[in-house]
Every structure is written in C-alpha cells, then in structure tokens.
Amino acid sequence: MNAAAKQTVLRHFTYGLYALTVKREGDEHGITANWVSQASFEPPMVVVAVESTSRMIELIRDAHHFAISVFHEGQRDVAEKLGRGPGGAGGA
C-alpha cells in the first residue's frame, strides 16, 4: 500500500459514525459503528468495537475481512438504515 495513501486514510479516523460492512456468500451486510481506531501503522490495521451479541461478528469471522466507511453529513438516511438492521447486521 502506498505510504502517503495509508497515512491519509488513517488520519481521517476520528470519533464519529462509521459504516461497517461485510460481504458473505454474495450477500452484503452492514451496521453502524461509532468506535474505530488506528491500531497499527505498519502493518496498517484498525480496531473496531462490535457488540458481542451482534450477528456481525459471525459474518466477519466467516468472511475474514470487512470494510469501514466514514459517513458524510448528508448520509443520515444510510446511517439510520444500517442502525436499524435486523439481528445486528442489516442488509447494506
């Protein structure tokens, strides 16, 4: 990964509301997360808090990866949709 791009991305992680998404067996799932933090610069790693009873943990473990997106101010409707997902892992 380009060092400048990595630095730019990791500097954008501040307190806020994020979309945590995962794709498993062709289905997309997502939740909102409000605790994301840089864990390591080299290798580039982040840590995210997910409720222990959330179905999302199982989905992430099965997929072995996930994506984090920062919400823009105008994306309140998307954040609300993900926040209301059934079983803690609504469809994205």
PDB file of N, CA, C and O in Angstrom:
ATOM      1  N   MET A   1       0.854  -1.172   0.000  1.00  0.00           N
ATOM      2  CA  MET A   1       0.000   0.000   0.000  1.00  0.00           C
ATOM      3  C   MET A   1       0.900   1.235   0.000  1.00  0.00           C
ATOM      4  O   MET A   1       1.903   1.279   0.713  1.00  0.00           O
ATOM      5  N   ASN A   2       0.541   2.230  -0.796  1.00  0.00           N
ATOM      6  CA  ASN A   2       1.263   3.494  -0.857  1.00  0.00           C
ATOM      7  C   ASN A   2       1.268   4.159   0.510  1.00  0.00           C
ATOM      8  O   ASN A   2       0.210   4.331   1.116  1.00  0.00           O
ATOM      9  N   ALA A   3       2.446   4.538   1.006  1.00  0.00           N
ATOM     10  CA  ALA A   3       2.576   5.103   2.356  1.00  0.00           C
ATOM     11  C   ALA A   3       1.785   6.396   2.518  1.00  0.00           C
ATOM     12  O   ALA A   3       1.164   6.609   3.559  1.00  0.00           O
ATOM     13  N   ALA A   4       1.798   7.255   1.513  1.00  0.00           N
ATOM     14  CA  ALA A   4       1.060   8.520   1.606  1.00  0.00           C
ATOM     15  C   ALA A   4      -0.442   8.261   1.651  1.00  0.00           C
ATOM     16  O   ALA A   4      -1.159   8.906   2.415  1.00  0.00           O
ATOM     17  N   ALA A   5      -0.917   7.329   0.845  1.00  0.00           N
ATOM     18  CA  ALA A   5      -2.347   6.998   0.846  1.00  0.00           C
ATOM     19  C   ALA A   5      -2.750   6.403   2.183  1.00  0.00           C
ATOM     20  O   ALA A   5      -3.805   6.734   2.723  1.00  0.00           O
ATOM     21  N   LYS A   6      -1.912   5.525   2.718  1.00  0.00           N
ATOM     22  CA  LYS A   6      -2.192   4.905   4.011  1.00  0.00           C
ATOM     23  C   LYS A   6      -2.278   5.974   5.102  1.00  0.00           C
ATOM     24  O   LYS A   6      -3.189   5.949   5.930  1.00  0.00           O
ATOM     25  N   GLN A   7      -1.343   6.896   5.100  1.00  0.00           N
ATOM     26  CA  GLN A   7      -1.326   7.960   6.100  1.00  0.00           C
ATOM     27  C   GLN A   7      -2.568   8.838   5.977  1.00  0.00           C
ATOM     28  O   GLN A   7      -3.159   9.217   6.988  1.00  0.00           O
ATOM     29  N   THR A   8      -2.965   9.163   4.758  1.00  0.00           N
ATOM     30  CA  THR A   8      -4.155   9.985   4.533  1.00  0.00           C
ATOM     31  C   THR A   8      -5.401   9.299   5.066  1.00  0.00           C
ATOM     32  O   THR A   8      -6.222   9.927   5.735  1.00  0.00           O
ATOM     33  N   VAL A   9      -5.544   8.021   4.775  1.00  0.00           N
ATOM     34  CA  VAL A   9      -6.718   7.273   5.229  1.00  0.00           C
ATOM     35  C   VAL A   9      -6.756   7.188   6.747  1.00  0.00           C
ATOM     36  O   VAL A   9      -7.789   7.476   7.352  1.00  0.00           O
ATOM     37  N   LEU A  10      -5.658   6.800   7.369  1.00  0.00           N
ATOM     38  CA  LEU A  10      -5.644   6.611   8.816  1.00  0.00           C
ATOM     39  C   LEU A  10      -5.840   7.916   9.573  1.00  0.00           C
ATOM     40  O   LEU A  10      -6.348   7.898  10.694  1.00  0.00           O
ATOM     41  N   ARG A  11      -5.458   9.030   9.004  1.00  0.00           N
ATOM     42  CA  ARG A  11      -5.663  10.326   9.661  1.00  0.00           C
ATOM     43  C   ARG A  11      -7.126  10.747   9.671  1.00  0.00           C
ATOM     44  O   ARG A  11      -7.515  11.614  10.453  1.00  0.00           O
ATOM     45  N   HIS A  12      -7.932  10.150   8.818  1.00  0.00           N
ATOM     46  CA  HIS A  12      -9.352  10.505   8.764  1.00  0.00           C
ATOM     47  C   HIS A  12     -10.187   9.789   9.820  1.00  0.00           C
ATOM     48  O   HIS A  12     -11.364  10.107   9.987  1.00  0.00           O
ATOM     49  N   PHE A  13      -9.611   8.840  10.529  1.00  0.00           N
ATOM     50  CA  PHE A  13     -10.350   8.147  11.571  1.00  0.00           C
ATOM     51  C   PHE A  13     -10.422   9.024  12.812  1.00  0.00           C
ATOM     52  O   PHE A  13      -9.442   9.179  13.541  1.00  0.00           O
ATOM     53  N   THR A  14     -11.575   9.581  13.033  1.00  0.00           N
ATOM     54  CA  THR A  14     -11.846  10.390  14.209  1.00  0.00           C
ATOM     55  C   THR A  14     -13.112   9.836  14.847  1.00  0.00           C
ATOM     56  O   THR A  14     -13.732   8.916  14.314  1.00  0.00           O
ATOM     57  N   TYR A  15     -13.494  10.401  15.993  1.00  0.00           N
ATOM     58  CA  TYR A  15     -14.746   9.957  16.585  1.00  0.00           C
ATOM     59  C   TYR A  15     -15.874  10.323  15.646  1.00  0.00           C
ATOM     60  O   TYR A  15     -15.920  11.444  15.141  1.00  0.00           O
ATOM     61  N   GLY A  16     -16.755   9.425  15.413  1.00  0.00           N
ATOM     62  CA  GLY A  16     -17.871   9.685  14.522  1.00  0.00           C
ATOM     63  C   GLY A  16     -18.696   8.438  14.334  1.00  0.00           C
ATOM     64  O   GLY A  16     -18.685   7.530  15.165  1.00  0.00           O
ATOM     65  N   LEU A  17     -19.396   8.410  13.253  1.00  0.00           N
ATOM     66  CA  LEU A  17     -20.248   7.276  12.928  1.00  0.00           C
ATOM     67  C   LEU A  17     -19.745   6.671  11.628  1.00  0.00           C
ATOM     68  O   LEU A  17     -19.528   7.376  10.643  1.00  0.00           O
ATOM     69  N   TYR A  18     -19.565   5.370  11.639  1.00  0.00           N
ATOM     70  CA  TYR A  18     -18.992   4.666  10.505  1.00  0.00           C
ATOM     71  C   TYR A  18     -19.926   3.553  10.050  1.00  0.00           C
ATOM     72  O   TYR A  18     -20.734   3.044  10.827  1.00  0.00           O
ATOM     73  N   ALA A  19     -19.801   3.184   8.780  1.00  0.00           N
ATOM     74  CA  ALA A  19     -20.496   2.014   8.248  1.00  0.00           C
ATOM     75  C   ALA A  19     -19.499   0.860   8.268  1.00  0.00           C
ATOM     76  O   ALA A  19     -18.418   0.959   7.688  1.00  0.00           O
ATOM     77  N   LEU A  20     -19.860  -0.219   8.928  1.00  0.00           N
ATOM     78  CA  LEU A  20     -19.047  -1.432   8.961  1.00  0.00           C
ATOM     79  C   LEU A  20     -19.793  -2.449   8.108  1.00  0.00           C
ATOM     80  O   LEU A  20     -20.907  -2.847   8.449  1.00  0.00           O
ATOM     81  N   THR A  21     -19.189  -2.871   7.006  1.00  0.00           N
ATOM     82  CA  THR A  21     -19.880  -3.755   6.073  1.00  0.00           C
ATOM     83  C   THR A  21     -19.050  -5.003   5.795  1.00  0.00           C
ATOM     84  O   THR A  21     -17.827  -5.012   5.939  1.00  0.00           O
ATOM     85  N   VAL A  22     -19.747  -6.036   5.400  1.00  0.00           N
ATOM     86  CA  VAL A  22     -19.103  -7.303   5.059  1.00  0.00           C
ATOM     87  C   VAL A  22     -19.949  -7.986   3.986  1.00  0.00           C
ATOM     88  O   VAL A  22     -21.171  -7.839   3.955  1.00  0.00           O
ATOM     89  N   LYS A  23     -19.288  -8.727   3.116  1.00  0.00           N
ATOM     90  CA  LYS A  23     -19.989  -9.489   2.084  1.00  0.00           C
ATOM     91  C   LYS A  23     -19.658 -10.957   2.309  1.00  0.00           C
ATOM     92  O   LYS A  23     -18.492 -11.347   2.367  1.00  0.00           O
ATOM     93  N   ARG A  24     -20.707 -11.762   2.436  1.00  0.00           N
ATOM     94  CA  ARG A  24     -20.522 -13.199   2.652  1.00  0.00           C
ATOM     95  C   ARG A  24     -21.485 -13.952   1.762  1.00  0.00           C
ATOM     96  O   ARG A  24     -22.688 -13.690   1.765  1.00  0.00           O
ATOM     97  N   GLU A  25     -20.951 -14.885   1.002  1.00  0.00           N
ATOM     98  CA  GLU A  25     -21.757 -15.713   0.102  1.00  0.00           C
ATOM     99  C   GLU A  25     -22.641 -14.866  -0.797  1.00  0.00           C
ATOM    100  O   GLU A  25     -23.790 -15.222  -1.056  1.00  0.00           O
ATOM    101  N   GLY A  26     -22.110 -13.744  -1.274  1.00  0.00           N
ATOM    102  CA  GLY A  26     -22.831 -12.879  -2.191  1.00  0.00           C
ATOM    103  C   GLY A  26     -23.796 -11.907  -1.549  1.00  0.00           C
ATOM    104  O   GLY A  26     -24.331 -11.034  -2.233  1.00  0.00           O
ATOM    105  N   ASP A  27     -24.033 -12.032  -0.257  1.00  0.00           N
ATOM    106  CA  ASP A  27     -24.944 -11.128   0.449  1.00  0.00           C
ATOM    107  C   ASP A  27     -24.147 -10.049   1.168  1.00  0.00           C
ATOM    108  O   ASP A  27     -23.113 -10.324   1.777  1.00  0.00           O
ATOM    109  N   GLU A  28     -24.645  -8.809   1.091  1.00  0.00           N
ATOM    110  CA  GLU A  28     -23.999  -7.690   1.764  1.00  0.00           C
ATOM    111  C   GLU A  28     -24.717  -7.379   3.065  1.00  0.00           C
ATOM    112  O   GLU A  28     -25.947  -7.360   3.115  1.00  0.00           O
ATOM    113  N   HIS A  29     -23.944  -7.135   4.121  1.00  0.00           N
ATOM    114  CA  HIS A  29     -24.481  -6.837   5.444  1.00  0.00           C
ATOM    115  C   HIS A  29     -23.752  -5.626   5.996  1.00  0.00           C
ATOM    116  O   HIS A  29     -22.586  -5.396   5.673  1.00  0.00           O
ATOM    117  N   GLY A  30     -24.432  -4.855   6.824  1.00  0.00           N
ATOM    118  CA  GLY A  30     -23.772  -3.692   7.404  1.00  0.00           C
ATOM    119  C   GLY A  30     -24.409  -3.258   8.708  1.00  0.00           C
ATOM    120  O   GLY A  30     -25.586  -3.513   8.964  1.00  0.00           O
ATOM    121  N   ILE A  31     -23.606  -2.598   9.526  1.00  0.00           N
ATOM    122  CA  ILE A  31     -24.068  -2.000  10.774  1.00  0.00           C
ATOM    123  C   ILE A  31     -23.388  -0.644  10.916  1.00  0.00           C
ATOM    124  O   ILE A  31     -22.442  -0.336  10.191  1.00  0.00           O
ATOM    125  N   THR A  32     -23.868   0.150  11.840  1.00  0.00           N
ATOM    126  CA  THR A  32     -23.160   1.375  12.180  1.00  0.00           C
ATOM    127  C   THR A  32     -22.212   1.073  13.333  1.00  0.00           C
ATOM    128  O   THR A  32     -22.503   0.247  14.198  1.00  0.00           O
ATOM    129  N   ALA A  33     -21.090   1.748  13.329  1.00  0.00           N
ATOM    130  CA  ALA A  33     -20.102   1.613  14.403  1.00  0.00           C
ATOM    131  C   ALA A  33     -19.668   3.016  14.802  1.00  0.00           C
ATOM    132  O   ALA A  33     -19.506   3.887  13.947  1.00  0.00           O
ATOM    133  N   ASN A  34     -19.484   3.232  16.088  1.00  0.00           N
ATOM    134  CA  ASN A  34     -19.023   4.559  16.497  1.00  0.00           C
ATOM    135  C   ASN A  34     -17.684   4.509  17.220  1.00  0.00           C
ATOM    136  O   ASN A  34     -17.234   5.525  17.750  1.00  0.00           O
ATOM    137  N   TRP A  35     -17.040   3.345  17.252  1.00  0.00           N
ATOM    138  CA  TRP A  35     -15.712   3.265  17.849  1.00  0.00           C
ATOM    139  C   TRP A  35     -14.784   2.539  16.892  1.00  0.00           C
ATOM    140  O   TRP A  35     -14.799   1.313  16.789  1.00  0.00           O
ATOM    141  N   VAL A  36     -13.979   3.324  16.197  1.00  0.00           N
ATOM    142  CA  VAL A  36     -12.982   2.817  15.262  1.00  0.00           C
ATOM    143  C   VAL A  36     -11.688   3.549  15.585  1.00  0.00           C
ATOM    144  O   VAL A  36     -11.693   4.759  15.807  1.00  0.00           O
ATOM    145  N   SER A  37     -10.593   2.824  15.611  1.00  0.00           N
ATOM    146  CA  SER A  37      -9.321   3.452  15.954  1.00  0.00           C
ATOM    147  C   SER A  37      -8.182   2.791  15.191  1.00  0.00           C
ATOM    148  O   SER A  37      -8.243   1.607  14.860  1.00  0.00           O
ATOM    149  N   GLN A  38      -7.156   3.562  14.921  1.00  0.00           N
ATOM    150  CA  GLN A  38      -5.953   3.018  14.315  1.00  0.00           C
ATOM    151  C   GLN A  38      -5.259   2.141  15.346  1.00  0.00           C
ATOM    152  O   GLN A  38      -5.038   2.569  16.479  1.00  0.00           O
ATOM    153  N   ALA A  39      -4.916   0.926  14.964  1.00  0.00           N
ATOM    154  CA  ALA A  39      -4.222   0.011  15.867  1.00  0.00           C
ATOM    155  C   ALA A  39      -2.737  -0.075  15.531  1.00  0.00           C
ATOM    156  O   ALA A  39      -1.904  -0.256  16.419  1.00  0.00           O
ATOM    157  N   SER A  40      -2.411   0.054  14.256  1.00  0.00           N
ATOM    158  CA  SER A  40      -1.025  -0.054  13.824  1.00  0.00           C
ATOM    159  C   SER A  40      -0.856   0.664  12.495  1.00  0.00           C
ATOM    160  O   SER A  40      -1.739   0.644  11.639  1.00  0.00           O
ATOM    161  N   PHE A  41       0.294   1.295  12.344  1.00  0.00           N
ATOM    162  CA  PHE A  41       0.598   1.938  11.069  1.00  0.00           C
ATOM    163  C   PHE A  41       1.301   0.956  10.142  1.00  0.00           C
ATOM    164  O   PHE A  41       1.070   0.964   8.933  1.00  0.00           O
ATOM    165  N   GLU A  42       2.158   0.112  10.708  1.00  0.00           N
ATOM    166  CA  GLU A  42       2.867  -0.875   9.913  1.00  0.00           C
ATOM    167  C   GLU A  42       2.840  -2.211  10.637  1.00  0.00           C
ATOM    168  O   GLU A  42       3.533  -2.351  11.645  1.00  0.00           O
ATOM    169  N   PRO A  43       2.097  -3.178  10.193  1.00  0.00           N
ATOM    170  CA  PRO A  43       1.208  -3.120   9.035  1.00  0.00           C
ATOM    171  C   PRO A  43      -0.025  -2.271   9.338  1.00  0.00           C
ATOM    172  O   PRO A  43      -0.372  -2.080  10.503  1.00  0.00           O
ATOM    173  N   PRO A  44      -0.687  -1.761   8.298  1.00  0.00           N
ATOM    174  CA  PRO A  44      -1.863  -0.918   8.532  1.00  0.00           C
ATOM    175  C   PRO A  44      -3.020  -1.740   9.101  1.00  0.00           C
ATOM    176  O   PRO A  44      -3.527  -2.654   8.451  1.00  0.00           O
ATOM    177  N   MET A  45      -3.425  -1.401  10.324  1.00  0.00           N
ATOM    178  CA  MET A  45      -4.526  -2.113  10.973  1.00  0.00           C
ATOM    179  C   MET A  45      -5.397  -1.127  11.737  1.00  0.00           C
ATOM    180  O   MET A  45      -4.923  -0.118  12.258  1.00  0.00           O
ATOM    181  N   VAL A  46      -6.675  -1.449  11.787  1.00  0.00           N
ATOM    182  CA  VAL A  46      -7.616  -0.686  12.603  1.00  0.00           C
ATOM    183  C   VAL A  46      -8.325  -1.655  13.536  1.00  0.00           C
ATOM    184  O   VAL A  46      -8.342  -2.863  13.300  1.00  0.00           O
ATOM    185  N   VAL A  47      -8.904  -1.120  14.586  1.00  0.00           N
ATOM    186  CA  VAL A  47      -9.699  -1.908  15.514  1.00  0.00           C
ATOM    187  C   VAL A  47     -11.076  -1.264  15.572  1.00  0.00           C
ATOM    188  O   VAL A  47     -11.203  -0.040  15.546  1.00  0.00           O
ATOM    189  N   VAL A  48     -12.089  -2.089  15.650  1.00  0.00           N
ATOM    190  CA  VAL A  48     -13.463  -1.600  15.703  1.00  0.00           C
ATOM    191  C   VAL A  48     -14.203  -2.381  16.781  1.00  0.00           C
ATOM    192  O   VAL A  48     -13.987  -3.582  16.946  1.00  0.00           O
ATOM    193  N   ALA A  49     -15.068  -1.703  17.505  1.00  0.00           N
ATOM    194  CA  ALA A  49     -15.859  -2.363  18.543  1.00  0.00           C
ATOM    195  C   ALA A  49     -17.191  -2.813  17.953  1.00  0.00           C
ATOM    196  O   ALA A  49     -17.909  -2.030  17.330  1.00  0.00           O
ATOM    197  N   VAL A  50     -17.504  -4.088  18.161  1.00  0.00           N
ATOM    198  CA  VAL A  50     -18.773  -4.661  17.714  1.00  0.00           C
ATOM    199  C   VAL A  50     -19.393  -5.349  18.925  1.00  0.00           C
ATOM    200  O   VAL A  50     -18.720  -6.089  19.642  1.00  0.00           O
ATOM    201  N   GLU A  51     -20.666  -5.102  19.142  1.00  0.00           N
ATOM    202  CA  GLU A  51     -21.357  -5.701  20.286  1.00  0.00           C
ATOM    203  C   GLU A  51     -21.210  -7.224  20.261  1.00  0.00           C
ATOM    204  O   GLU A  51     -21.357  -7.850  19.210  1.00  0.00           O
ATOM    205  N   SER A  52     -20.924  -7.807  21.405  1.00  0.00           N
ATOM    206  CA  SER A  52     -20.638  -9.244  21.475  1.00  0.00           C
ATOM    207  C   SER A  52     -21.810 -10.116  21.044  1.00  0.00           C
ATOM    208  O   SER A  52     -21.603 -11.261  20.642  1.00  0.00           O
ATOM    209  N   THR A  53     -23.025  -9.607  21.117  1.00  0.00           N
ATOM    210  CA  THR A  53     -24.196 -10.391  20.716  1.00  0.00           C
ATOM    211  C   THR A  53     -24.610 -10.120  19.268  1.00  0.00           C
ATOM    212  O   THR A  53     -25.602 -10.673  18.791  1.00  0.00           O
ATOM    213  N   SER A  54     -23.858  -9.280  18.575  1.00  0.00           N
ATOM    214  CA  SER A  54     -24.198  -8.930  17.196  1.00  0.00           C
ATOM    215  C   SER A  54     -23.908 -10.091  16.246  1.00  0.00           C
ATOM    216  O   SER A  54     -22.895 -10.777  16.382  1.00  0.00           O
ATOM    217  N   ARG A  55     -24.791 -10.300  15.302  1.00  0.00           N
ATOM    218  CA  ARG A  55     -24.593 -11.320  14.275  1.00  0.00           C
ATOM    219  C   ARG A  55     -23.408 -10.948  13.375  1.00  0.00           C
ATOM    220  O   ARG A  55     -22.837 -11.803  12.696  1.00  0.00           O
ATOM    221  N   MET A  56     -23.055  -9.677  13.382  1.00  0.00           N
ATOM    222  CA  MET A  56     -21.981  -9.192  12.525  1.00  0.00           C
ATOM    223  C   MET A  56     -20.651  -9.873  12.839  1.00  0.00           C
ATOM    224  O   MET A  56     -19.842 -10.080  11.934  1.00  0.00           O
ATOM    225  N   ILE A  57     -20.412 -10.222  14.083  1.00  0.00           N
ATOM    226  CA  ILE A  57     -19.156 -10.888  14.452  1.00  0.00           C
ATOM    227  C   ILE A  57     -19.012 -12.204  13.690  1.00  0.00           C
ATOM    228  O   ILE A  57     -17.946 -12.496  13.148  1.00  0.00           O
ATOM    229  N   GLU A  58     -20.064 -12.985  13.646  1.00  0.00           N
ATOM    230  CA  GLU A  58     -20.044 -14.250  12.905  1.00  0.00           C
ATOM    231  C   GLU A  58     -19.794 -14.001  11.417  1.00  0.00           C
ATOM    232  O   GLU A  58     -19.028 -14.728  10.784  1.00  0.00           O
ATOM    233  N   LEU A  59     -20.437 -12.980  10.864  1.00  0.00           N
ATOM    234  CA  LEU A  59     -20.269 -12.672   9.444  1.00  0.00           C
ATOM    235  C   LEU A  59     -18.829 -12.273   9.128  1.00  0.00           C
ATOM    236  O   LEU A  59     -18.269 -12.706   8.122  1.00  0.00           O
ATOM    237  N   ILE A  60     -18.233 -11.448   9.987  1.00  0.00           N
ATOM    238  CA  ILE A  60     -16.846 -11.023   9.776  1.00  0.00           C
ATOM    239  C   ILE A  60     -15.901 -12.216   9.888  1.00  0.00           C
ATOM    240  O   ILE A  60     -14.994 -12.368   9.069  1.00  0.00           O
ATOM    241  N   ARG A  61     -16.105 -13.047  10.876  1.00  0.00           N
ATOM    242  CA  ARG A  61     -15.235 -14.224  11.052  1.00  0.00           C
ATOM    243  C   ARG A  61     -15.312 -15.152   9.844  1.00  0.00           C
ATOM    244  O   ARG A  61     -14.293 -15.681   9.398  1.00  0.00           O
ATOM    245  N   ASP A  62     -16.508 -15.347   9.318  1.00  0.00           N
ATOM    246  CA  ASP A  62     -16.671 -16.220   8.156  1.00  0.00           C
ATOM    247  C   ASP A  62     -16.049 -15.615   6.897  1.00  0.00           C
ATOM    248  O   ASP A  62     -15.470 -16.335   6.083  1.00  0.00           O
ATOM    249  N   ALA A  63     -16.166 -14.299   6.736  1.00  0.00           N
ATOM    250  CA  ALA A  63     -15.664 -13.630   5.538  1.00  0.00           C
ATOM    251  C   ALA A  63     -14.161 -13.336   5.621  1.00  0.00           C
ATOM    252  O   ALA A  63     -13.503 -13.186   4.592  1.00  0.00           O
ATOM    253  N   HIS A  64     -13.624 -13.253   6.828  1.00  0.00           N
ATOM    254  CA  HIS A  64     -12.206 -12.941   7.073  1.00  0.00           C
ATOM    255  C   HIS A  64     -11.810 -11.523   6.668  1.00  0.00           C
ATOM    256  O   HIS A  64     -10.619 -11.222   6.575  1.00  0.00           O
ATOM    257  N   HIS A  65     -12.770 -10.662   6.431  1.00  0.00           N
ATOM    258  CA  HIS A  65     -12.477  -9.269   6.102  1.00  0.00           C
ATOM    259  C   HIS A  65     -13.737  -8.431   6.295  1.00  0.00           C
ATOM    260  O   HIS A  65     -14.840  -8.966   6.407  1.00  0.00           O
ATOM    261  N   PHE A  66     -13.560  -7.118   6.332  1.00  0.00           N
ATOM    262  CA  PHE A  66     -14.681  -6.190   6.413  1.00  0.00           C
ATOM    263  C   PHE A  66     -14.230  -4.852   5.865  1.00  0.00           C
ATOM    264  O   PHE A  66     -13.042  -4.645   5.617  1.00  0.00           O
ATOM    265  N   ALA A  67     -15.166  -3.949   5.675  1.00  0.00           N
ATOM    266  CA  ALA A  67     -14.856  -2.597   5.197  1.00  0.00           C
ATOM    267  C   ALA A  67     -15.432  -1.581   6.172  1.00  0.00           C
ATOM    268  O   ALA A  67     -16.487  -1.799   6.768  1.00  0.00           O
ATOM    269  N   ILE A  68     -14.731  -0.480   6.321  1.00  0.00           N
ATOM    270  CA  ILE A  68     -15.208   0.625   7.154  1.00  0.00           C
ATOM    271  C   ILE A  68     -15.291   1.858   6.270  1.00  0.00           C
ATOM    272  O   ILE A  68     -14.338   2.193   5.568  1.00  0.00           O
ATOM    273  N   SER A  69     -16.430   2.528   6.307  1.00  0.00           N
ATOM    274  CA  SER A  69     -16.629   3.766   5.550  1.00  0.00           C
ATOM    275  C   SER A  69     -17.031   4.870   6.507  1.00  0.00           C
ATOM    276  O   SER A  69     -17.764   4.641   7.468  1.00  0.00           O
ATOM    277  N   VAL A  70     -16.544   6.066   6.234  1.00  0.00           N
ATOM    278  CA  VAL A  70     -16.883   7.232   7.046  1.00  0.00           C
ATOM    279  C   VAL A  70     -18.130   7.865   6.447  1.00  0.00           C
ATOM    280  O   VAL A  70     -18.176   8.139   5.248  1.00  0.00           O
ATOM    281  N   PHE A  71     -19.146   8.100   7.282  1.00  0.00           N
ATOM    282  CA  PHE A  71     -20.363   8.748   6.800  1.00  0.00           C
ATOM    283  C   PHE A  71     -20.117  10.229   6.546  1.00  0.00           C
ATOM    284  O   PHE A  71     -19.428  10.897   7.317  1.00  0.00           O
ATOM    285  N   HIS A  72     -20.681  10.726   5.470  1.00  0.00           N
ATOM    286  CA  HIS A  72     -20.709  12.157   5.179  1.00  0.00           C
ATOM    287  C   HIS A  72     -21.927  12.740   5.884  1.00  0.00           C
ATOM    288  O   HIS A  72     -22.892  12.023   6.146  1.00  0.00           O
ATOM    289  N   GLU A  73     -21.893  14.014   6.189  1.00  0.00           N
ATOM    290  CA  GLU A  73     -23.015  14.659   6.891  1.00  0.00           C
ATOM    291  C   GLU A  73     -24.360  14.392   6.223  1.00  0.00           C
ATOM    292  O   GLU A  73     -25.370  14.263   6.914  1.00  0.00           O
ATOM    293  N   GLY A  74     -24.393  14.308   4.910  1.00  0.00           N
ATOM    294  CA  GLY A  74     -25.641  14.118   4.182  1.00  0.00           C
ATOM    295  C   GLY A  74     -26.105  12.674   4.084  1.00  0.00           C
ATOM    296  O   GLY A  74     -27.057  12.391   3.357  1.00  0.00           O
ATOM    297  N   GLN A  75     -25.470  11.762   4.787  1.00  0.00           N
ATOM    298  CA  GLN A  75     -25.825  10.345   4.692  1.00  0.00           C
ATOM    299  C   GLN A  75     -26.572   9.833   5.914  1.00  0.00           C
ATOM    300  O   GLN A  75     -26.482   8.653   6.252  1.00  0.00           O
ATOM    301  N   ARG A  76     -27.290  10.694   6.558  1.00  0.00           N
ATOM    302  CA  ARG A  76     -28.032  10.298   7.760  1.00  0.00           C
ATOM    303  C   ARG A  76     -29.011   9.159   7.466  1.00  0.00           C
ATOM    304  O   ARG A  76     -29.180   8.260   8.289  1.00  0.00           O
ATOM    305  N   ASP A  77     -29.652   9.193   6.306  1.00  0.00           N
ATOM    306  CA  ASP A  77     -30.611   8.146   5.953  1.00  0.00           C
ATOM    307  C   ASP A  77     -29.934   6.776   5.860  1.00  0.00           C
ATOM    308  O   ASP A  77     -30.511   5.771   6.276  1.00  0.00           O
ATOM    309  N   VAL A  78     -28.728   6.732   5.325  1.00  0.00           N
ATOM    310  CA  VAL A  78     -27.991   5.472   5.224  1.00  0.00           C
ATOM    311  C   VAL A  78     -27.599   4.985   6.618  1.00  0.00           C
ATOM    312  O   VAL A  78     -27.723   3.800   6.926  1.00  0.00           O
ATOM    313  N   ALA A  79     -27.127   5.904   7.454  1.00  0.00           N
ATOM    314  CA  ALA A  79     -26.743   5.547   8.828  1.00  0.00           C
ATOM    315  C   ALA A  79     -27.939   5.002   9.597  1.00  0.00           C
ATOM    316  O   ALA A  79     -27.811   4.024  10.334  1.00  0.00           O
ATOM    317  N   GLU A  80     -29.094   5.626   9.430  1.00  0.00           N
ATOM    318  CA  GLU A  80     -30.292   5.158  10.127  1.00  0.00           C
ATOM    319  C   GLU A  80     -30.710   3.778   9.634  1.00  0.00           C
ATOM    320  O   GLU A  80     -31.137   2.941  10.429  1.00  0.00           O
ATOM    321  N   LYS A  81     -30.591   3.534   8.336  1.00  0.00           N
ATOM    322  CA  LYS A  81     -30.946   2.221   7.782  1.00  0.00           C
ATOM    323  C   LYS A  81     -30.040   1.134   8.365  1.00  0.00           C
ATOM    324  O   LYS A  81     -30.523   0.081   8.783  1.00  0.00           O
ATOM    325  N   LEU A  82     -28.740   1.384   8.394  1.00  0.00           N
ATOM    326  CA  LEU A  82     -27.819   0.393   8.950  1.00  0.00           C
ATOM    327  C   LEU A  82     -28.026   0.219  10.445  1.00  0.00           C
ATOM    328  O   LEU A  82     -27.894  -0.890  10.964  1.00  0.00           O
ATOM    329  N   GLY A  83     -28.347   1.293  11.137  1.00  0.00           N
ATOM    330  CA  GLY A  83     -28.561   1.231  12.579  1.00  0.00           C
ATOM    331  C   GLY A  83     -29.792   0.442  12.978  1.00  0.00           C
ATOM    332  O   GLY A  83     -29.894  -0.025  14.112  1.00  0.00           O
ATOM    333  N   ARG A  84     -30.728   0.291  12.050  1.00  0.00           N
ATOM    334  CA  ARG A  84     -31.961  -0.452  12.344  1.00  0.00           C
ATOM    335  C   ARG A  84     -31.919  -1.876  11.824  1.00  0.00           C
ATOM    336  O   ARG A  84     -32.939  -2.564  11.841  1.00  0.00           O
ATOM    337  N   GLY A  85     -30.776  -2.329  11.368  1.00  0.00           N
ATOM    338  CA  GLY A  85     -30.681  -3.653  10.759  1.00  0.00           C
ATOM    339  C   GLY A  85     -31.141  -4.765  11.682  1.00  0.00           C
ATOM    340  O   GLY A  85     -30.888  -4.709  12.885  1.00  0.00           O
ATOM    341  N   PRO A  86     -31.823  -5.791  11.136  1.00  0.00           N
ATOM    342  CA  PRO A  86     -32.288  -6.913  11.953  1.00  0.00           C
ATOM    343  C   PRO A  86     -31.137  -7.755  12.467  1.00  0.00           C
ATOM    344  O   PRO A  86     -30.204  -8.064  11.725  1.00  0.00           O
ATOM    345  N   GLY A  87     -31.201  -8.123  13.725  1.00  0.00           N
ATOM    346  CA  GLY A  87     -30.217  -9.029  14.295  1.00  0.00           C
ATOM    347  C   GLY A  87     -28.822  -8.457  14.397  1.00  0.00           C
ATOM    348  O   GLY A  87     -27.852  -9.203  14.532  1.00  0.00           O
ATOM    349  N   GLY A  88     -28.709  -7.133  14.335  1.00  0.00           N
ATOM    350  CA  GLY A  88     -27.398  -6.526  14.458  1.00  0.00           C
ATOM    351  C   GLY A  88     -26.571  -6.556  13.196  1.00  0.00           C
ATOM    352  O   GLY A  88     -25.395  -6.194  13.231  1.00  0.00           O
ATOM    353  N   ALA A  89     -27.146  -6.980  12.070  1.00  0.00           N
ATOM    354  CA  ALA A  89     -26.399  -6.989  10.809  1.00  0.00           C
ATOM    355  C   ALA A  89     -27.370  -6.842   9.657  1.00  0.00           C
ATOM    356  O   ALA A  89     -27.620  -7.793   8.916  1.00  0.00           O
ATOM    357  N   GLY A  90     -27.903  -5.670   9.513  1.00  0.00           N
ATOM    358  CA  GLY A  90     -28.876  -5.413   8.465  1.00  0.00           C
ATOM    359  C   GLY A  90     -28.251  -5.425   7.092  1.00  0.00           C
ATOM    360  O   GLY A  90     -27.032  -5.318   6.956  1.00  0.00           O
ATOM    361  N   GLY A  91     -29.068  -5.553   6.086  1.00  0.00           N
ATOM    362  CA  GLY A  91     -28.578  -5.505   4.725  1.00  0.00           C
ATOM    363  C   GLY A  91     -28.121  -4.113   4.370  1.00  0.00           C
ATOM    364  O   GLY A  91     -28.792  -3.135   4.698  1.00  0.00           O
ATOM    365  N   ALA A  92     -27.000  -4.011   3.711  1.00  0.00           N
ATOM    366  CA  ALA A  92     -26.463  -2.701   3.331  1.00  0.00           C
ATOM    367  C   ALA A  92     -26.972  -2.314   1.972  1.00  0.00           C
ATOM    368  O   ALA A  92     -26.636  -1.242   1.469  1.00  0.00           O
TER     369      ALA A  92
END
